[in-house]
Amino acid sequence: MENQEKQTSFFQNTSVKMFLIGFIALVLLIPLVFVQNLIDERSQRQKEVVSETTDKWGNAIELYGPIIRIPYKDNLSNTLNYAYFFPNQLKNSITTQMEKPLERSIYKSNVFSAVFQIKGNFSAPNFAKNSIPTSDIYWNKAKIIIQTNNLKSLKDSVSMKWGSYQLNFEPSTNNTVEYLESDYIDLSKAVFPISFSSTIKINGSESISIIPIGKTTNIVMKSNWNSPSFNGFIAPTSRNVSAKGFEATWKILHFNRPFTQEQFKTLPDLKKYSVQTQFITPVDQYQQNERAAKYGFLVIGLTFLVFFLIQTLSKINMHVFQYFMIGIALVMFYTLLIAITEHSSFSTAYIIAGVAVVVVISLYSRSILQQKKFALFIATSLTALYAFIYVIIQLEDYALLVGSIGLFAILSAVMYFSRKIEWNK
């Protein structure tokens, strides 16, 4: 009998209780890891479905052109080579319109239609730098080429006004490179500079990349998408982003990039020098779920702390199993959140999952703590905690600041309420 009383007294010791509660909290990290793996799995599945759907509509758009391509004879190797000449002036005016998202099952893909209005002019091609005699140049076999990775997504035929002529383009490929090439043009008697203009209508998704090959390149991009990300080799000269969309402009000189206006034998891959705009979703549903799950251990720890303080101050005994049940309920919040988010918005899912868990834990605590005021306090504390975490998830630039201030306030409150606890008992 005495040994049993000692054993009971041992488990009622405050330090032992803290150790056991801490151990349970650590054990609950295991299901939290499974939750995060579930989020990763669903997120990866979403990316796969989005990739499949956008591939049919149109992928990220890349534009490299227009470029004059002129064949010439290489006397050293006695082979036919090509010389490539970039525009003197190049103006790109791009308008994009976000379309209704493509849906497959529970997943949605953001897509857009784009209209490229391309204008500019070419100076006379200069072969003198490479000491190529005029007699070895096939001026009458010149063509205009435009490289793009999205030929299948073109919405209309492509033509170009070349001086006073109209050029038509046909699709072609060179190994893995897709491009449009014009009819033959005879440059033997052409008077330079020659102006050009063309309109290209194309479907796309994710991003638009343009290589600034003009000696002077001007780009204007307008869209009704309100969350662009401007990447690439050079940042916009000006930008204006609002809730209705964005407008950005670039002005790039040949001094700003490390390649010349003439290229011989091969056309280099200049993608790393492109100007890129990404049409991103700032924080998608799975990113929000992932950020919420990262606070899982914090929620469990603080909830256990509230129960421990109530238990200690009110002298009400709680069994370790009851802590474990409360912890499992807190973990279930995240599985509910993921499942509901896939069929609704994150905010709606967060409210439903939060209310469900708060109600369950409050009713459970009413039963084990036997007083309404404790259950009400726990419900209020959990609601405030979930609201605090929701605010942090929505914030981007100020998440760390708000989170740090909030945690400091929580620590201060815990220190205040625990100041009279006799820890040696």
HELIX and SHEET records of a PDB file:
HELIX    1   1 GLU A    2  PHE A   11  1                                  10    
HELIX    2   2 THR A   14  VAL A   27  1                                  14    
HELIX    3   3 LEU A   29  TRP A   57  1                                  29    
HELIX    4   4 ALA A  128  ASN A  130  5                                   3    
HELIX    5   5 THR A  134  ASP A  136  5                                   3    
HELIX    6   6 TRP A  139  LYS A  141  5                                   3    
HELIX    7   7 LEU A  151  SER A  153  5                                   3    
HELIX    8   8 HIS A  254  ASN A  256  5                                   3    
HELIX    9   9 LYS A  271  TYR A  273  5                                   3    
HELIX   10  10 GLN A  285  LYS A  294  1                                  10    
HELIX   11  11 GLY A  296  SER A  314  1                                  19    
HELIX   12  12 VAL A  320  THR A  341  1                                  22    
HELIX   13  13 PHE A  346  LEU A  369  1                                  24    
HELIX   14  14 LYS A  372  GLN A  394  1                                  23    
HELIX   15  15 ALA A  399  PHE A  417  1                                  19    
SHEET    1   A 6 PRO A 228  GLY A 232  0                                        
SHEET    2   A 6 VAL A 275  PHE A 279 -1                                        
SHEET    3   A 6 SER A 207  ILE A 210 -1                                        
SHEET    4   A 6 ILE A  61  ASP A  74  1                                        
SHEET    5   A 6 THR A  79  PHE A  85 -1                                        
SHEET    6   A 6 GLU A 262  PHE A 264 -1                                        
SHEET    1   B14 PRO A 228  GLY A 232  0                                        
SHEET    2   B14 VAL A 275  PHE A 279 -1                                        
SHEET    3   B14 SER A 207  ILE A 210 -1                                        
SHEET    4   B14 ILE A  61  ASP A  74  1                                        
SHEET    5   B14 LYS A 143  THR A 148 -1                                        
SHEET    6   B14 VAL A 177  SER A 182 -1                                        
SHEET    7   B14 TYR A 165  ASN A 174 -1                                        
SHEET    8   B14 SER A 159  TRP A 162 -1                                        
SHEET    9   B14 ILE A 194  SER A 205 -1                                        
SHEET   10   B14 VAL A 111  PHE A 122 -1                                        
SHEET   11   B14 GLN A  89  MET A  98 -1                                        
SHEET   12   B14 THR A 216  SER A 223  1                                        
SHEET   13   B14 GLY A 245  LEU A 253 -1                                        
SHEET   14   B14 SER A 238  SER A 242 -1                                        
SHEET    1   C 2 LEU A 102  ARG A 104  0                                        
SHEET    2   C 2 TYR A 107  SER A 109 -1                                        
END                                                                             
